[in-house]
Amino acid sequence: MDIPIKGFIFDSDDPNGQHSHKLYITSWDGRPVHVHSFAGVTSFDVGHSHEYAGVTAPAPSGVPHVHEYQAETTFNDGHTHFIRGTTGEAIPIPGGGHYHYFEGVTTVNGRHPHAHGYQGRTGNEVT
């Protein structure tokens, strides 16, 4: 099954000579899309924690959905971790909009290899 997707590509050249593309999806199967911001602090393990922040992948508005997300944590105790996952279903906000819960465990990293747990909820939808 093909799902029609509309959007645009942004080309970028950074000062280090690397070229990149970002795809911004504006509609999914004829419906507008939206994203959510998310941020938080990991669990405190092996003497430290990490902060993280990002924006979810887009999803169609007005239908049941989830979002994929990923981010790199702050650099603490000589290392970073990555988080990646899929949010839970949309939870309506009185007065309009919705948010999603998310939770997981970071990648393993560090001088003493370890992971951190994290959990939170996204901000309201952004179109």
C-alpha positions in Angstrom: 0.0 0.0 0.0 1.4 3.4 -1.0 0.8 6.4 1.3 1.1 9.8 -0.3 3.5 12.0 1.5 4.2 15.7 0.8 7.1 17.8 2.1 10.3 19.5 1.2 14.0 18.9 1.4 16.4 21.4 3.0 20.0 21.2 1.7 22.8 22.3 4.1 26.5 22.8 3.8 28.4 23.2 7.1 31.8 24.9 7.5 33.5 21.5 7.7 32.6 20.7 4.1 29.9 18.2 4.9 26.7 18.3 2.9 23.4 17.1 4.4 19.7 17.0 3.6 16.7 17.2 6.0 13.3 16.1 4.9 10.4 18.0 6.3 7.1 16.2 5.9 4.1 18.5 5.6 1.3 16.0 4.9 0.8 12.2 5.4 -2.0 10.5 3.4 -3.6 13.9 2.8 -3.6 14.9 6.5 -1.3 17.6 8.0 1.5 16.3 10.3 2.7 17.5 13.6 5.7 16.9 16.0 6.3 17.2 19.8 9.2 18.5 21.7 10.6 16.4 24.5 13.2 16.8 27.2 14.3 15.3 30.5 17.0 13.9 32.8 18.1 10.3 32.9 18.2 8.3 36.1 21.2 8.8 38.4 23.6 5.9 37.9 27.4 5.4 38.5 27.5 8.8 40.1 25.9 11.0 37.4 22.9 11.6 35.2 22.4 13.1 31.7 20.0 15.6 30.2 18.4 15.1 26.7 16.1 17.1 24.4 14.7 16.7 21.0 11.8 16.7 18.6 9.8 13.6 17.7 9.4 12.4 14.1 6.3 13.7 12.4 3.0 11.8 12.5 -0.4 12.5 10.9 -2.8 14.7 12.9 -6.4 13.8 13.8 -5.9 10.0 13.8 -4.6 7.5 16.4 -0.8 7.5 16.2 2.6 7.3 17.9 5.9 9.1 17.2 9.4 7.8 16.9 12.0 9.8 18.8 15.8 9.9 19.3 18.4 12.1 20.9 21.9 12.2 22.2 22.3 13.0 25.9 24.6 15.7 27.3 28.3 15.0 27.8 28.7 14.0 31.5 31.4 12.0 33.2 33.4 11.8 30.0 30.7 10.3 27.7 27.2 10.6 26.2 24.4 8.1 25.6 21.7 7.8 22.9 18.0 7.4 23.5 15.6 6.0 20.9 12.1 4.7 20.9 8.5 5.0 20.1 6.0 7.0 22.2 2.8 5.7 23.6 -0.6 6.6 22.1 -1.9 10.3 22.1 -3.4 11.5 25.4 -5.8 14.4 24.9 -5.3 17.7 26.7 -8.4 19.5 27.9 -8.9 22.5 25.7 -7.2 20.9 22.7 -4.1 19.1 21.6 -2.4 16.0 23.1 0.8 14.6 24.4 2.5 11.2 24.6 4.4 9.3 27.3 7.8 7.8 26.5 10.3 5.7 28.4 13.3 3.5 27.9 16.9 2.8 28.6 19.9 4.6 27.1 22.6 2.9 25.1 25.5 1.5 27.2 28.6 3.7 27.4 31.1 5.2 29.8 34.4 4.4 31.5 32.5 1.9 33.6 30.0 0.6 31.0 26.4 1.4 32.1 23.0 2.6 30.9 20.4 5.0 32.4 16.7 4.8 32.5 14.5 7.7 31.3 10.8 8.6 31.1 8.6 11.5 30.5 5.9 13.0 28.4 6.2 15.2 25.3 5.0 18.7 25.0 1.8 19.6 23.2 1.7 19.0 19.4 3.3 21.5 17.1 2.2 21.7 13.4 
